Amino acid sequence: MEIILHIPHIISLDFELIKPYFENKSITDLNLMKINEEGFSHYALGKYNNKVVGVRFGRPAMNYKREASGLSRLSHKSIPVCIDTGELVMPNCKLGYMVIQHFLGTPISENLDFESKNGRKNIISVLSEIVNILDYIHSKDVVHNDIHKDHILINNNGVYLIDFSRWFDPKKDRIPTTYDFCDEHEYANTCYGRLLKTILKSQPSYLFVDGLKNLANSLIAKPRDFFYGPNSKSRNELSQDIKSALEEIALSI
């Protein structure tokens, strides 16, 4: 009887026993980096065609193929390239995997300096860059649908958006929101607002932080009121509204 491997069960498997199956797919030198106990992909570093890559594994292969189809629409320095997807066939089970471009960096919430003036300027720059990245993927009919601190990495070279496992096409897929009136841009803006709230969660109240908190609350609670005036706006205009709000907040630095 064939068993499709579910995430919680992968934790009980010896990773060393899985390695040979990856080696048969030309994925070598694997080093397990993260075990996810919440039902999502585990992550390892390895080599594929002599290049260091990330390897996500543990979900059904069809999940990774769907994610790869979304990534195939995108070509951006801040978004990983999917190199390969496949399935390991082991005794009594199957294990899906994805080979993906690996970005060095730390989650956004661990990399922001609220104390110094230059640090706060950098925060505005990072938050604006996230808007630019979202604007790009939306122009390709891709909505990330899972914007949070662990999926945005920062290093000295820039900002990176990872893990497109929940992406959807707003023109073809049902928009996954409980609010029937929301369109894809409003939904994305709400996600951006929640990201801001996560980043600001432990920050003391002062003018700069309060400005960002107000922006976050507006995006979450009233996206239509915040963005829609008497005339409807394009995606670019909506993005520009967020960046204009960030520039106004920057005046309090």
C-alpha positions as CSV (number, residue, x, y, z in Angstrom):
1,M,0.0,0.0,0.0
2,E,1.4,3.4,-1.0
3,I,1.5,6.1,1.6
4,I,1.6,9.8,0.6
5,L,4.0,11.4,3.2
6,H,2.4,14.2,5.3
7,I,4.6,16.9,6.9
8,P,4.2,15.9,10.6
9,H,5.6,12.4,9.8
10,I,8.7,13.7,8.1
11,I,10.0,14.9,11.5
12,S,10.2,11.3,12.7
13,L,12.3,10.2,9.7
14,D,16.0,10.2,9.9
15,F,17.2,12.9,7.5
16,E,20.3,10.8,6.8
17,L,18.1,8.1,5.4
18,I,16.5,10.6,3.0
19,K,19.8,12.0,1.6
20,P,20.5,9.1,-0.8
21,Y,17.2,9.6,-2.5
22,F,18.1,13.3,-3.1
23,E,21.5,12.3,-4.3
24,N,19.8,10.1,-7.0
25,K,18.3,13.5,-8.2
26,S,21.7,15.1,-8.3
27,I,21.1,17.0,-5.1
28,T,24.2,16.6,-2.9
29,D,25.9,17.9,0.3
30,L,22.5,18.4,2.0
31,N,22.4,20.2,5.4
32,L,19.1,20.4,7.1
33,M,18.4,24.0,8.1
34,K,14.8,24.1,9.3
35,I,12.3,21.6,10.5
36,N,8.8,23.0,10.3
37,E,6.3,21.4,12.7
38,E,3.4,23.5,11.6
39,G,2.6,21.5,8.4
40,F,4.7,23.3,5.8
41,S,8.0,22.7,4.0
42,H,11.2,21.8,5.7
43,Y,14.3,23.5,4.3
44,A,17.8,22.3,3.6
45,L,20.9,23.7,1.8
46,G,22.5,21.6,-0.8
47,K,24.3,21.6,-4.1
48,Y,22.8,21.2,-7.5
49,N,25.0,21.4,-10.6
50,N,27.8,22.6,-8.3
51,K,25.7,25.6,-7.1
52,V,24.5,26.2,-3.6
53,V,20.7,25.9,-3.6
54,G,17.8,25.7,-1.2
55,V,15.7,22.5,-1.1
56,R,12.2,22.6,0.3
57,F,10.6,19.3,0.9
58,G,7.8,17.5,2.7
59,R,4.6,18.5,0.9
60,P,3.0,16.6,-2.0
61,A,4.9,17.2,-5.3
62,M,1.8,18.8,-6.9
63,N,2.1,21.7,-4.3
64,Y,5.6,22.5,-5.4
65,K,4.7,22.2,-9.1
66,R,1.9,24.7,-8.5
67,E,4.3,27.1,-6.7
68,A,6.8,26.7,-9.5
69,S,4.1,27.7,-12.1
70,G,3.7,31.0,-10.2
71,L,7.4,31.6,-10.0
72,S,7.8,30.9,-13.7
73,R,5.9,34.1,-14.4
74,L,8.4,36.2,-12.5
75,S,11.9,37.4,-13.2
76,H,13.1,39.7,-10.5
77,K,16.3,40.0,-8.5
78,S,14.3,39.9,-5.3
79,I,12.4,36.7,-6.1
80,P,13.9,33.2,-6.1
81,V,14.1,31.2,-9.2
82,C,12.7,27.7,-9.1
83,I,15.4,25.3,-10.5
84,D,13.5,22.0,-10.3
85,T,10.6,20.2,-8.7
86,G,10.1,16.5,-8.3
87,E,9.2,13.6,-6.1
88,L,11.3,11.1,-4.1
89,V,9.8,7.6,-4.3
90,M,10.8,5.8,-1.1
91,P,9.6,2.5,0.4
92,N,5.9,3.0,1.4
93,C,5.9,6.8,0.8
94,K,6.5,9.6,-1.6
95,L,8.1,12.9,-0.8
96,G,7.7,16.1,-2.9
97,Y,10.6,18.6,-3.2
98,M,11.6,21.9,-4.8
99,V,15.1,23.0,-5.7
100,I,15.2,26.8,-5.5
101,Q,17.6,29.7,-5.5
102,H,18.9,30.4,-2.0
103,F,19.0,33.9,-0.7
104,L,21.2,34.8,2.3
105,G,19.5,37.1,4.7
106,T,17.6,37.5,7.9
107,P,13.8,38.1,8.4
108,I,12.8,41.7,8.2
109,S,11.8,42.0,11.8
110,E,15.3,41.1,12.9
111,N,17.0,43.6,10.7
112,L,15.5,47.0,11.3
113,D,17.0,49.8,13.4
114,F,14.4,52.1,14.9
115,E,16.9,53.9,17.2
116,S,19.0,55.8,14.7
117,K,18.0,58.4,12.1
118,N,19.8,56.4,9.4
119,G,18.1,53.3,10.6
120,R,14.7,54.8,10.3
121,K,15.5,56.1,6.8
122,N,16.5,52.6,5.9
123,I,13.1,51.3,7.2
124,I,11.3,53.6,4.8
125,S,13.5,52.5,2.0
126,V,12.9,48.8,2.8
127,L,9.1,49.2,3.1
128,S,9.0,51.1,-0.2
129,E,11.0,48.4,-1.9
130,I,8.5,45.8,-0.7
131,V,5.7,47.9,-2.3
132,N,7.8,47.9,-5.6
133,I,8.2,44.1,-5.4
134,L,4.5,43.6,-4.8
135,D,3.6,45.9,-7.6
136,Y,5.8,43.9,-10.0
137,I,4.3,40.5,-9.1
138,H,0.8,41.9,-9.3
139,S,1.6,43.1,-12.8
140,K,2.2,39.5,-13.7
141,D,-1.1,38.4,-12.1
142,V,0.5,36.8,-9.1
143,V,-0.7,37.7,-5.6
144,H,1.7,36.3,-2.9
145,N,-1.1,35.8,-0.4
146,D,1.2,35.1,2.6
147,I,3.1,38.3,3.3
148,H,4.7,38.1,6.7
149,K,8.0,38.7,8.4
150,D,9.5,35.3,7.8
151,H,8.9,35.6,4.1
152,I,10.8,38.8,3.6
153,L,14.6,38.6,4.0
154,I,17.1,41.5,4.1
155,N,20.8,41.6,3.5
156,N,23.3,44.3,2.5
157,N,22.3,43.8,-1.2
158,G,18.6,44.3,-0.8
159,V,15.1,42.9,0.1
160,Y,13.9,39.5,-1.0
161,L,10.4,38.0,-1.1
162,I,10.3,34.2,-0.7
163,D,7.8,31.3,-0.3
164,F,5.1,31.6,-2.9
165,S,3.3,28.4,-1.8
166,R,0.0,30.2,-1.3
167,W,0.0,32.4,-4.4
168,F,-3.0,32.9,-6.6
169,D,-4.0,34.4,-9.9
170,P,-6.6,37.1,-9.3
171,K,-8.0,36.7,-12.8
172,K,-8.4,32.9,-12.7
173,D,-8.6,31.9,-9.0
174,R,-11.1,32.6,-6.3
175,I,-9.7,35.4,-4.1
176,P,-9.2,33.8,-0.7
177,T,-10.8,36.4,1.5
178,T,-13.8,36.6,3.8
179,Y,-14.7,40.0,2.5
180,D,-16.7,39.7,-0.7
181,F,-16.1,43.3,-1.7
182,C,-12.3,43.0,-1.7
183,D,-10.4,42.9,-5.0
184,E,-6.9,41.5,-5.3
185,H,-5.2,44.9,-4.7
186,E,-7.2,45.5,-1.5
187,Y,-6.4,42.0,-0.3
188,A,-2.7,42.6,-0.9
189,N,-2.8,46.0,0.8
190,T,-4.4,44.3,3.9
191,C,-1.5,41.8,3.9
192,Y,1.0,44.7,3.8
193,G,-0.8,46.3,6.7
194,R,-0.5,43.2,8.8
195,L,3.2,43.0,7.9
196,L,3.6,46.5,9.2
197,K,1.8,45.6,12.5
198,T,4.0,42.6,13.0
199,I,7.2,44.7,12.5
200,L,5.9,47.4,14.9
201,K,4.5,45.1,17.6
202,S,7.2,45.7,20.2
203,Q,8.1,49.2,19.3
204,P,7.4,52.0,21.8
205,S,5.0,54.8,20.7
206,Y,6.5,57.9,19.2
207,L,5.8,60.0,16.1
208,F,7.6,57.8,13.5
209,V,6.2,54.5,14.8
210,D,2.7,55.9,15.3
211,G,2.7,57.1,11.7
212,L,3.5,53.6,10.5
213,K,0.9,52.1,12.9
214,N,-1.8,54.4,11.5
215,L,-0.9,53.4,8.0
216,A,-1.1,49.7,9.0
217,N,-4.5,50.2,10.6
218,S,-5.8,52.0,7.6
219,L,-4.7,49.3,5.2
220,I,-6.2,46.6,7.4
221,A,-9.5,48.2,8.5
222,K,-10.5,50.3,5.6
223,P,-8.6,49.5,2.4
224,R,-11.4,50.7,0.2
225,D,-11.8,53.9,2.1
226,F,-8.1,54.5,2.2
227,F,-7.4,53.9,-1.4
228,Y,-10.6,54.5,-3.3
229,G,-11.8,58.1,-3.9
230,P,-14.5,59.3,-6.3
231,N,-12.6,57.8,-9.2
232,S,-11.3,54.3,-9.2
233,K,-7.5,53.9,-9.2
234,S,-5.1,51.7,-11.1
235,R,-2.7,49.3,-9.4
236,N,0.2,51.7,-9.9
237,E,-1.8,54.5,-8.3
238,L,-2.6,52.4,-5.3
239,S,1.0,51.5,-4.9
240,Q,2.0,55.1,-5.2
241,D,-0.5,56.0,-2.5
242,I,1.3,53.7,-0.1
243,K,4.7,55.1,-1.0
244,S,3.5,58.7,-0.7
245,A,2.2,57.8,2.8
246,L,5.6,56.3,3.7
247,E,7.3,59.5,2.4
248,E,5.1,61.6,4.6
249,I,5.9,59.4,7.6
250,A,9.6,59.9,6.7
251,L,9.3,63.6,7.5
252,S,9.0,62.7,11.1
253,I,12.4,61.1,11.2
